[in-house]
């Protein structure tokens, strides 16, 4: 495409099309729809529970019955899928995160209940051990090191249990090497060949996950940081290698995470592979917008919509977001 304007001022006035709302609609290059959103939902044990998360104003931990209501609401709003994450009490955590493999754990019970009541919603499951380990890491911790291959074996079992419970998309967020291929083989062997994999392919070691750690009960307990497995924020070529590997191992789609600080990575990944590419607008991004809005420092609704269209503009097919329901409501007017 020749990007040199054919005409110049005063014949060409780029303000001309911006003058009216109807005209701005015609000229709009990108569009956000409720169908572009995956709603991130935090689960908690119990019944009738809607427990506010201090660092994420407007987001509550939901018991299974409340998550079913959220799923119904999502369908009504045109949101195609929910991404579920479990809060786990310290007492239910263990060194190896055994609860991850329990076919009757909170995630699996929620999937069964939601699929029972709302069969048409897509359900995405995070695969990683961090909600279940007593040290808050995503894998098996041995002598201060996260053991890759043993962790992958457990992740495969976790993924198989989640798929059996009714999850449609398995989303490994652990950043172990080789996990996508292993999970694909495990799902196929278990008869879940139609369950998709969304790889957290380019996932960075980020400060923006802070509120999430509170949300799932990992905040106080994480020992050290996740830099030996999550990516270095200084790197971009490495993201391309990560995505190439995950696609080669059979990922149906890939994700970049966090979202807004990594829009350049979304664009590069989309241009390089043309594969379905999703952004995760993580807890810290949500919290920043909410906190500033609560202080009347920014217009929260406008900042929400502007942050979401940025992902579409960068090339993302869709966005995982805690804002999904609010944004879908705003889009419905
Ligand atoms: C765990 C996981 C994290 C998030 C999703 N899955 C946190 C982490 O890696 O420490 C972050 C989500 C968010 O911040 O909203 N593997």
Boltz pocket constraint, residues with backbone or C-beta under 6 A from the ligand:
constraints:
  - pocket:
      binder: B
      contacts: [[A, 126], [A, 127], [A, 128], [A, 130], [A, 138], [A, 173], [A, 174], [A, 208], [A, 209], [A, 210], [A, 211], [A, 212], [A, 213], [A, 226], [A, 281], [A, 282], [A, 283], [A, 284]]
      max_distance: 6.0
